[in-house]
């Protein structure tokens, strides 16, 4: 045997064919649809999320900063760069 991966599909198919209990689930066919109540709850949650996002969107857009705030920010960044330069020496 080599180090190549083995495809388990033929073995699983042979096992299912050999044992009649493995051909179908014991509880019958599996339902794959969600109950409508869960869909309704999910839609309500997403609608509330969309409303919150619409309310927050205008406030999230930054407006023009005043000159004083820009100057303070620039000085703070310069001080941080200088401190990093001193620390790196």
N, C-alpha and C positions, 0 to 999 in steps of 0.2 A: 504494500500500500504506500502511496505517495503522500505528499503534504497538501495535495489539492483538496479544496472543499468538496464535500459530498452533497449532492442534491437529495434532500429528504423526501421529495414528492413521490417518487415511485414506491418507496418503502411505506409511506403513510397510506398510499392508495392500496397496496397489497394488504396492509393490516386492516383497513376498513372492509375490504372485500372478504377477508377471512372471518371477521367477527360481525355478525348481523346487528349486534347492539351498537356498533360504531357507525352504522350507515346513516342513521337519522338521530337527531337529538331526542332524548327521552321526553322532554316537555313539548315536543312538536316543533313546528317551524318557528324560527326566531323572527319576531316583529322588529322592523327597523325604523318605524315611524314613531315620532315622539307624540305623547298626548297633547291635545290642543291647549290644555291649561299651561303647560310649560312653554309652548310657543307664544301664548298670550303674555305670560310674565316676561319672557325674553324681549318681546317687542316693546312692552312698556318700559323696561329698563333701558333699552337703546334709545327710545324716544326721549326719556328723561336726560340721558347723556347728551343727545343732540341739542336739547334745549339749553343745558348748562354750557355747552361749547359755544352756542350762538351768543349767549349772554356774555361770556368771558372774552370772546374774540375781539371786540373793539377795545377793551381795556388792556389786552395783551400787546397791542401794537405800541411800541415805545414812541413817545412824542419827542420833539426837539428838546434837547437838554439846555439848560441855561449855561452861560459862559463860566459862572462860578463853579458849578458842579464839574464841568469839563476840566477846569484848571486843577481842582482838588484831585480828580481822578488821575490826571497826567502827573502831578507831583507824587502821588502815592505810588504809581507804577515806576517812576524814576527812582524813588527811594528804595523800592523793593529790588530793582535791578542792581543798584549800588550795593545793597546789603548782600546780595548773592555774589557779586564780584568780590567783595571783601572776604566773604566766607570761603570762596573757592581758592584763595591764595594760600 
